[in-house]
Structure formats: structure tokens, C-alpha cells
Amino acid sequence: MTEVRKSVSIDWTVRESARARVKVMVRRILKKHGFPPDLQDEATKTVLAQTELLSAIWAAA
């Protein structure tokens, strides 16, 4: 998650290219840690939703 945190910018939810970059990063992390491929789509959506919530906190820190 540290990699995702470092790459999240203030406008990442608005810019589609930035959002796509974070999405690819999440998929790579899931694959690296042996997450089942058939569950990756739902897990990616969950992680992106969590990242949206946490990005406000990360930006303030």
C-alpha cells in the first residue's frame, strides 16, 4: 500500500490517466502477492474505493 500512497496525487480521482496508473499498480501488487485472478476485479474496486477515502487524509499529512 505504500507504493499506492506515494503515487496518489491530489487530483488522481479526476484525471483518468492518474487513476489508471493507480489501478495498474494495485493489480500488480495483487498479482505479486498471489491473489486469485478471478477475484482481482472486485478487489481492485475495493482498494480504489479505500484509496479515495484515504487520499484526503494522506494529502493533509
PyMOL Python script that loads the backbone (N, CA, C, O; Angstrom):
from pymol import cmd

cmd.read_pdbstr("""\
ATOM      1  N   MET A   1       0.811  -1.191   0.000  1.00  0.00           N
ATOM      2  CA  MET A   1       0.000   0.000   0.000  1.00  0.00           C
ATOM      3  C   MET A   1       0.854   1.254   0.000  1.00  0.00           C
ATOM      4  O   MET A   1       0.392   2.325  -0.395  1.00  0.00           O
ATOM      5  N   THR A   2       2.074   1.129   0.434  1.00  0.00           N
ATOM      6  CA  THR A   2       2.968   2.277   0.441  1.00  0.00           C
ATOM      7  C   THR A   2       3.192   2.799  -0.967  1.00  0.00           C
ATOM      8  O   THR A   2       3.261   4.010  -1.176  1.00  0.00           O
ATOM      9  N   GLU A   3       3.306   1.896  -1.936  1.00  0.00           N
ATOM     10  CA  GLU A   3       3.506   2.309  -3.322  1.00  0.00           C
ATOM     11  C   GLU A   3       2.318   3.123  -3.816  1.00  0.00           C
ATOM     12  O   GLU A   3       2.488   4.137  -4.494  1.00  0.00           O
ATOM     13  N   VAL A   4       1.133   2.681  -3.479  1.00  0.00           N
ATOM     14  CA  VAL A   4      -0.072   3.396  -3.891  1.00  0.00           C
ATOM     15  C   VAL A   4      -0.110   4.763  -3.227  1.00  0.00           C
ATOM     16  O   VAL A   4      -0.424   5.763  -3.873  1.00  0.00           O
ATOM     17  N   ARG A   5       0.204   4.807  -1.960  1.00  0.00           N
ATOM     18  CA  ARG A   5       0.182   6.075  -1.221  1.00  0.00           C
ATOM     19  C   ARG A   5       1.142   7.087  -1.830  1.00  0.00           C
ATOM     20  O   ARG A   5       0.811   8.267  -1.941  1.00  0.00           O
ATOM     21  N   LYS A   6       2.314   6.639  -2.220  1.00  0.00           N
ATOM     22  CA  LYS A   6       3.304   7.539  -2.800  1.00  0.00           C
ATOM     23  C   LYS A   6       2.870   8.077  -4.157  1.00  0.00           C
ATOM     24  O   LYS A   6       3.241   9.191  -4.528  1.00  0.00           O
ATOM     25  N   SER A   7       2.089   7.300  -4.900  1.00  0.00           N
ATOM     26  CA  SER A   7       1.724   7.699  -6.255  1.00  0.00           C
ATOM     27  C   SER A   7       0.417   8.463  -6.344  1.00  0.00           C
ATOM     28  O   SER A   7       0.080   8.985  -7.407  1.00  0.00           O
ATOM     29  N   VAL A   8      -0.322   8.538  -5.253  1.00  0.00           N
ATOM     30  CA  VAL A   8      -1.604   9.234  -5.279  1.00  0.00           C
ATOM     31  C   VAL A   8      -1.364  10.739  -5.184  1.00  0.00           C
ATOM     32  O   VAL A   8      -0.737  11.229  -4.244  1.00  0.00           O
ATOM     33  N   SER A   9      -1.872  11.452  -6.172  1.00  0.00           N
ATOM     34  CA  SER A   9      -1.776  12.905  -6.167  1.00  0.00           C
ATOM     35  C   SER A   9      -3.131  13.480  -5.761  1.00  0.00           C
ATOM     36  O   SER A   9      -4.107  12.744  -5.617  1.00  0.00           O
ATOM     37  N   ILE A  10      -3.180  14.759  -5.584  1.00  0.00           N
ATOM     38  CA  ILE A  10      -4.412  15.403  -5.157  1.00  0.00           C
ATOM     39  C   ILE A  10      -5.526  15.204  -6.178  1.00  0.00           C
ATOM     40  O   ILE A  10      -6.676  14.988  -5.795  1.00  0.00           O
ATOM     41  N   ASP A  11      -5.214  15.270  -7.448  1.00  0.00           N
ATOM     42  CA  ASP A  11      -6.242  15.179  -8.483  1.00  0.00           C
ATOM     43  C   ASP A  11      -6.352  13.792  -9.119  1.00  0.00           C
ATOM     44  O   ASP A  11      -6.883  13.670 -10.223  1.00  0.00           O
ATOM     45  N   TRP A  12      -5.872  12.765  -8.461  1.00  0.00           N
ATOM     46  CA  TRP A  12      -5.853  11.439  -9.072  1.00  0.00           C
ATOM     47  C   TRP A  12      -7.252  10.902  -9.344  1.00  0.00           C
ATOM     48  O   TRP A  12      -7.425  10.093 -10.256  1.00  0.00           O
ATOM     49  N   THR A  13      -8.245  11.323  -8.590  1.00  0.00           N
ATOM     50  CA  THR A  13      -9.609  10.837  -8.825  1.00  0.00           C
ATOM     51  C   THR A  13     -10.248  11.528 -10.021  1.00  0.00           C
ATOM     52  O   THR A  13     -11.204  11.010 -10.597  1.00  0.00           O
ATOM     53  N   VAL A  14      -9.732  12.688 -10.398  1.00  0.00           N
ATOM     54  CA  VAL A  14     -10.291  13.440 -11.517  1.00  0.00           C
ATOM     55  C   VAL A  14      -9.640  13.030 -12.835  1.00  0.00           C
ATOM     56  O   VAL A  14     -10.328  12.805 -13.831  1.00  0.00           O
ATOM     57  N   ARG A  15      -8.341  12.935 -12.833  1.00  0.00           N
ATOM     58  CA  ARG A  15      -7.606  12.596 -14.061  1.00  0.00           C
ATOM     59  C   ARG A  15      -7.650  11.100 -14.305  1.00  0.00           C
ATOM     60  O   ARG A  15      -7.221  10.312 -13.463  1.00  0.00           O
ATOM     61  N   GLU A  16      -8.161  10.718 -15.440  1.00  0.00           N
ATOM     62  CA  GLU A  16      -8.315   9.303 -15.771  1.00  0.00           C
ATOM     63  C   GLU A  16      -6.967   8.609 -15.916  1.00  0.00           C
ATOM     64  O   GLU A  16      -6.838   7.439 -15.555  1.00  0.00           O
ATOM     65  N   SER A  17      -5.962   9.304 -16.436  1.00  0.00           N
ATOM     66  CA  SER A  17      -4.652   8.683 -16.600  1.00  0.00           C
ATOM     67  C   SER A  17      -4.019   8.372 -15.249  1.00  0.00           C
ATOM     68  O   SER A  17      -3.397   7.322 -15.083  1.00  0.00           O
ATOM     69  N   ALA A  18      -4.171   9.266 -14.292  1.00  0.00           N
ATOM     70  CA  ALA A  18      -3.626   9.035 -12.954  1.00  0.00           C
ATOM     71  C   ALA A  18      -4.365   7.899 -12.269  1.00  0.00           C
ATOM     72  O   ALA A  18      -3.752   7.073 -11.593  1.00  0.00           O
ATOM     73  N   ARG A  19      -5.678   7.855 -12.440  1.00  0.00           N
ATOM     74  CA  ARG A  19      -6.485   6.784 -11.857  1.00  0.00           C
ATOM     75  C   ARG A  19      -6.104   5.427 -12.470  1.00  0.00           C
ATOM     76  O   ARG A  19      -6.019   4.426 -11.758  1.00  0.00           O
ATOM     77  N   ALA A  20      -5.879   5.397 -13.774  1.00  0.00           N
ATOM     78  CA  ALA A  20      -5.487   4.164 -14.450  1.00  0.00           C
ATOM     79  C   ALA A  20      -4.128   3.679 -13.955  1.00  0.00           C
ATOM     80  O   ALA A  20      -3.912   2.477 -13.806  1.00  0.00           O
ATOM     81  N   ARG A  21      -3.219   4.606 -13.702  1.00  0.00           N
ATOM     82  CA  ARG A  21      -1.891   4.242 -13.192  1.00  0.00           C
ATOM     83  C   ARG A  21      -1.992   3.582 -11.818  1.00  0.00           C
ATOM     84  O   ARG A  21      -1.317   2.589 -11.547  1.00  0.00           O
ATOM     85  N   VAL A  22      -2.835   4.139 -10.959  1.00  0.00           N
ATOM     86  CA  VAL A  22      -3.028   3.566  -9.624  1.00  0.00           C
ATOM     87  C   VAL A  22      -3.691   2.193  -9.740  1.00  0.00           C
ATOM     88  O   VAL A  22      -3.339   1.269  -9.006  1.00  0.00           O
ATOM     89  N   LYS A  23      -4.635   2.060 -10.648  1.00  0.00           N
ATOM     90  CA  LYS A  23      -5.330   0.788 -10.853  1.00  0.00           C
ATOM     91  C   LYS A  23      -4.352  -0.305 -11.300  1.00  0.00           C
ATOM     92  O   LYS A  23      -4.411  -1.432 -10.808  1.00  0.00           O
ATOM     93  N   VAL A  24      -3.465   0.027 -12.224  1.00  0.00           N
ATOM     94  CA  VAL A  24      -2.458  -0.929 -12.687  1.00  0.00           C
ATOM     95  C   VAL A  24      -1.530  -1.312 -11.546  1.00  0.00           C
ATOM     96  O   VAL A  24      -1.160  -2.477 -11.402  1.00  0.00           O
ATOM     97  N   MET A  25      -1.158  -0.336 -10.741  1.00  0.00           N
ATOM     98  CA  MET A  25      -0.277  -0.599  -9.610  1.00  0.00           C
ATOM     99  C   MET A  25      -0.939  -1.567  -8.624  1.00  0.00           C
ATOM    100  O   MET A  25      -0.290  -2.482  -8.116  1.00  0.00           O
ATOM    101  N   VAL A  26      -2.219  -1.363  -8.360  1.00  0.00           N
ATOM    102  CA  VAL A  26      -2.949  -2.241  -7.444  1.00  0.00           C
ATOM    103  C   VAL A  26      -2.990  -3.656  -8.008  1.00  0.00           C
ATOM    104  O   VAL A  26      -2.770  -4.621  -7.276  1.00  0.00           O
ATOM    105  N   ARG A  27      -3.268  -3.788  -9.290  1.00  0.00           N
ATOM    106  CA  ARG A  27      -3.319  -5.119  -9.915  1.00  0.00           C
ATOM    107  C   ARG A  27      -1.962  -5.832  -9.836  1.00  0.00           C
ATOM    108  O   ARG A  27      -1.903  -7.036  -9.588  1.00  0.00           O
ATOM    109  N   ARG A  28      -0.887  -5.089 -10.045  1.00  0.00           N
ATOM    110  CA  ARG A  28       0.450  -5.682  -9.954  1.00  0.00           C
ATOM    111  C   ARG A  28       0.753  -6.154  -8.537  1.00  0.00           C
ATOM    112  O   ARG A  28       1.337  -7.220  -8.344  1.00  0.00           O
ATOM    113  N   ILE A  29       0.357  -5.359  -7.550  1.00  0.00           N
ATOM    114  CA  ILE A  29       0.578  -5.741  -6.150  1.00  0.00           C
ATOM    115  C   ILE A  29      -0.213  -7.003  -5.820  1.00  0.00           C
ATOM    116  O   ILE A  29       0.305  -7.913  -5.172  1.00  0.00           O
ATOM    117  N   LEU A  30      -1.468  -7.056  -6.266  1.00  0.00           N
ATOM    118  CA  LEU A  30      -2.294  -8.242  -6.015  1.00  0.00           C
ATOM    119  C   LEU A  30      -1.673  -9.485  -6.654  1.00  0.00           C
ATOM    120  O   LEU A  30      -1.609 -10.547  -6.035  1.00  0.00           O
ATOM    121  N   LYS A  31      -1.219  -9.340  -7.892  1.00  0.00           N
ATOM    122  CA  LYS A  31      -0.609 -10.475  -8.593  1.00  0.00           C
ATOM    123  C   LYS A  31       0.681 -10.908  -7.903  1.00  0.00           C
ATOM    124  O   LYS A  31       0.937 -12.104  -7.763  1.00  0.00           O
ATOM    125  N   LYS A  32       1.482  -9.961  -7.476  1.00  0.00           N
ATOM    126  CA  LYS A  32       2.749 -10.236  -6.804  1.00  0.00           C
ATOM    127  C   LYS A  32       2.545 -11.070  -5.542  1.00  0.00           C
ATOM    128  O   LYS A  32       3.361 -11.933  -5.217  1.00  0.00           O
ATOM    129  N   HIS A  33       1.450 -10.802  -4.838  1.00  0.00           N
ATOM    130  CA  HIS A  33       1.185 -11.498  -3.583  1.00  0.00           C
ATOM    131  C   HIS A  33       0.270 -12.703  -3.746  1.00  0.00           C
ATOM    132  O   HIS A  33      -0.256 -13.221  -2.762  1.00  0.00           O
ATOM    133  N   GLY A  34       0.076 -13.153  -4.987  1.00  0.00           N
ATOM    134  CA  GLY A  34      -0.640 -14.386  -5.249  1.00  0.00           C
ATOM    135  C   GLY A  34      -2.149 -14.318  -5.118  1.00  0.00           C
ATOM    136  O   GLY A  34      -2.794 -15.331  -4.848  1.00  0.00           O
ATOM    137  N   PHE A  35      -2.725 -13.132  -5.307  1.00  0.00           N
ATOM    138  CA  PHE A  35      -4.172 -13.004  -5.217  1.00  0.00           C
ATOM    139  C   PHE A  35      -4.809 -13.706  -6.408  1.00  0.00           C
ATOM    140  O   PHE A  35      -4.312 -13.564  -7.525  1.00  0.00           O
ATOM    141  N   PRO A  36      -5.889 -14.458  -6.216  1.00  0.00           N
ATOM    142  CA  PRO A  36      -6.521 -15.192  -7.328  1.00  0.00           C
ATOM    143  C   PRO A  36      -6.996 -14.242  -8.440  1.00  0.00           C
ATOM    144  O   PRO A  36      -7.647 -13.237  -8.157  1.00  0.00           O
ATOM    145  N   PRO A  37      -6.675 -14.555  -9.686  1.00  0.00           N
ATOM    146  CA  PRO A  37      -7.031 -13.674 -10.807  1.00  0.00           C
ATOM    147  C   PRO A  37      -8.534 -13.438 -10.958  1.00  0.00           C
ATOM    148  O   PRO A  37      -8.950 -12.360 -11.382  1.00  0.00           O
ATOM    149  N   ASP A  38      -9.342 -14.422 -10.618  1.00  0.00           N
ATOM    150  CA  ASP A  38     -10.786 -14.263 -10.791  1.00  0.00           C
ATOM    151  C   ASP A  38     -11.397 -13.299  -9.771  1.00  0.00           C
ATOM    152  O   ASP A  38     -12.523 -12.839  -9.961  1.00  0.00           O
ATOM    153  N   LEU A  39     -10.683 -12.993  -8.713  1.00  0.00           N
ATOM    154  CA  LEU A  39     -11.179 -12.077  -7.687  1.00  0.00           C
ATOM    155  C   LEU A  39     -10.530 -10.694  -7.760  1.00  0.00           C
ATOM    156  O   LEU A  39     -10.851  -9.814  -6.961  1.00  0.00           O
ATOM    157  N   GLN A  40      -9.618 -10.500  -8.714  1.00  0.00           N
ATOM    158  CA  GLN A  40      -8.864  -9.255  -8.786  1.00  0.00           C
ATOM    159  C   GLN A  40      -9.725  -8.041  -9.123  1.00  0.00           C
ATOM    160  O   GLN A  40      -9.479  -6.955  -8.598  1.00  0.00           O
ATOM    161  N   ASP A  41     -10.726  -8.199  -9.986  1.00  0.00           N
ATOM    162  CA  ASP A  41     -11.547  -7.049 -10.357  1.00  0.00           C
ATOM    163  C   ASP A  41     -12.253  -6.448  -9.146  1.00  0.00           C
ATOM    164  O   ASP A  41     -12.221  -5.235  -8.940  1.00  0.00           O
ATOM    165  N   GLU A  42     -12.884  -7.295  -8.354  1.00  0.00           N
ATOM    166  CA  GLU A  42     -13.597  -6.818  -7.171  1.00  0.00           C
ATOM    167  C   GLU A  42     -12.627  -6.251  -6.132  1.00  0.00           C
ATOM    168  O   GLU A  42     -12.908  -5.231  -5.503  1.00  0.00           O
ATOM    169  N   ALA A  43     -11.501  -6.909  -5.961  1.00  0.00           N
ATOM    170  CA  ALA A  43     -10.508  -6.432  -5.000  1.00  0.00           C
ATOM    171  C   ALA A  43      -9.940  -5.082  -5.440  1.00  0.00           C
ATOM    172  O   ALA A  43      -9.703  -4.209  -4.604  1.00  0.00           O
ATOM    173  N   THR A  44      -9.724  -4.907  -6.727  1.00  0.00           N
ATOM    174  CA  THR A  44      -9.214  -3.644  -7.248  1.00  0.00           C
ATOM    175  C   THR A  44     -10.215  -2.526  -6.989  1.00  0.00           C
ATOM    176  O   THR A  44      -9.829  -1.430  -6.584  1.00  0.00           O
ATOM    177  N   LYS A  45     -11.497  -2.793  -7.219  1.00  0.00           N
ATOM    178  CA  LYS A  45     -12.533  -1.793  -6.952  1.00  0.00           C
ATOM    179  C   LYS A  45     -12.551  -1.414  -5.471  1.00  0.00           C
ATOM    180  O   LYS A  45     -12.685  -0.241  -5.123  1.00  0.00           O
ATOM    181  N   THR A  46     -12.415  -2.408  -4.616  1.00  0.00           N
ATOM    182  CA  THR A  46     -12.414  -2.153  -3.176  1.00  0.00           C
ATOM    183  C   THR A  46     -11.222  -1.310  -2.766  1.00  0.00           C
ATOM    184  O   THR A  46     -11.363  -0.359  -1.997  1.00  0.00           O
ATOM    185  N   VAL A  47     -10.050  -1.655  -3.276  1.00  0.00           N
ATOM    186  CA  VAL A  47      -8.836  -0.903  -2.931  1.00  0.00           C
ATOM    187  C   VAL A  47      -8.919   0.528  -3.453  1.00  0.00           C
ATOM    188  O   VAL A  47      -8.503   1.457  -2.760  1.00  0.00           O
ATOM    189  N   LEU A  48      -9.445   0.726  -4.659  1.00  0.00           N
ATOM    190  CA  LEU A  48      -9.582   2.080  -5.192  1.00  0.00           C
ATOM    191  C   LEU A  48     -10.568   2.899  -4.356  1.00  0.00           C
ATOM    192  O   LEU A  48     -10.338   4.086  -4.123  1.00  0.00           O
ATOM    193  N   ALA A  49     -11.642   2.294  -3.911  1.00  0.00           N
ATOM    194  CA  ALA A  49     -12.604   2.998  -3.058  1.00  0.00           C
ATOM    195  C   ALA A  49     -11.951   3.387  -1.736  1.00  0.00           C
ATOM    196  O   ALA A  49     -12.147   4.500  -1.247  1.00  0.00           O
ATOM    197  N   GLN A  50     -11.185   2.483  -1.164  1.00  0.00           N
ATOM    198  CA  GLN A  50     -10.477   2.786   0.079  1.00  0.00           C
ATOM    199  C   GLN A  50      -9.445   3.885  -0.133  1.00  0.00           C
ATOM    200  O   GLN A  50      -9.273   4.759   0.716  1.00  0.00           O
ATOM    201  N   THR A  51      -8.767   3.835  -1.259  1.00  0.00           N
ATOM    202  CA  THR A  51      -7.748   4.839  -1.567  1.00  0.00           C
ATOM    203  C   THR A  51      -8.380   6.218  -1.730  1.00  0.00           C
ATOM    204  O   THR A  51      -7.803   7.219  -1.306  1.00  0.00           O
ATOM    205  N   GLU A  52      -9.565   6.274  -2.344  1.00  0.00           N
ATOM    206  CA  GLU A  52     -10.255   7.554  -2.478  1.00  0.00           C
ATOM    207  C   GLU A  52     -10.538   8.159  -1.105  1.00  0.00           C
ATOM    208  O   GLU A  52     -10.362   9.360  -0.899  1.00  0.00           O
ATOM    209  N   LEU A  53     -10.975   7.324  -0.174  1.00  0.00           N
ATOM    210  CA  LEU A  53     -11.267   7.813   1.178  1.00  0.00           C
ATOM    211  C   LEU A  53      -9.993   8.246   1.910  1.00  0.00           C
ATOM    212  O   LEU A  53      -9.968   9.273   2.587  1.00  0.00           O
ATOM    213  N   LEU A  54      -8.956   7.453   1.761  1.00  0.00           N
ATOM    214  CA  LEU A  54      -7.709   7.751   2.475  1.00  0.00           C
ATOM    215  C   LEU A  54      -6.894   8.863   1.849  1.00  0.00           C
ATOM    216  O   LEU A  54      -6.074   9.477   2.531  1.00  0.00           O
ATOM    217  N   SER A  55      -7.097   9.140   0.567  1.00  0.00           N
ATOM    218  CA  SER A  55      -6.272  10.147  -0.104  1.00  0.00           C
ATOM    219  C   SER A  55      -6.455  11.525   0.516  1.00  0.00           C
ATOM    220  O   SER A  55      -5.515  12.319   0.540  1.00  0.00           O
ATOM    221  N   ALA A  56      -7.644  11.818   1.016  1.00  0.00           N
ATOM    222  CA  ALA A  56      -7.845  13.097   1.691  1.00  0.00           C
ATOM    223  C   ALA A  56      -6.983  13.187   2.946  1.00  0.00           C
ATOM    224  O   ALA A  56      -6.415  14.238   3.243  1.00  0.00           O
ATOM    225  N   ILE A  57      -6.892  12.101   3.667  1.00  0.00           N
ATOM    226  CA  ILE A  57      -6.078  12.063   4.881  1.00  0.00           C
ATOM    227  C   ILE A  57      -4.592  12.162   4.516  1.00  0.00           C
ATOM    228  O   ILE A  57      -3.828  12.886   5.155  1.00  0.00           O
ATOM    229  N   TRP A  58      -4.201  11.420   3.474  1.00  0.00           N
ATOM    230  CA  TRP A  58      -2.802  11.420   3.065  1.00  0.00           C
ATOM    231  C   TRP A  58      -2.388  12.804   2.568  1.00  0.00           C
ATOM    232  O   TRP A  58      -1.263  13.232   2.823  1.00  0.00           O
ATOM    233  N   ALA A  59      -3.267  13.506   1.871  1.00  0.00           N
ATOM    234  CA  ALA A  59      -2.945  14.834   1.352  1.00  0.00           C
ATOM    235  C   ALA A  59      -2.772  15.834   2.482  1.00  0.00           C
ATOM    236  O   ALA A  59      -1.959  16.753   2.390  1.00  0.00           O
ATOM    237  N   ALA A  60      -3.541  15.650   3.547  1.00  0.00           N
ATOM    238  CA  ALA A  60      -3.459  16.576   4.681  1.00  0.00           C
ATOM    239  C   ALA A  60      -2.198  16.349   5.516  1.00  0.00           C
ATOM    240  O   ALA A  60      -1.742  17.254   6.215  1.00  0.00           O
ATOM    241  N   ALA A  61      -1.643  15.153   5.443  1.00  0.00           N
ATOM    242  CA  ALA A  61      -0.475  14.827   6.272  1.00  0.00           C
ATOM    243  C   ALA A  61       0.811  15.350   5.701  1.00  0.00           C
ATOM    244  O   ALA A  61       1.874  15.152   6.290  1.00  0.00           O
TER     245      ALA A  61
END
""", "prot")
cmd.dss("prot")
cmd.show_as("cartoon", "prot")
cmd.util.cbc("prot")
cmd.orient("prot")
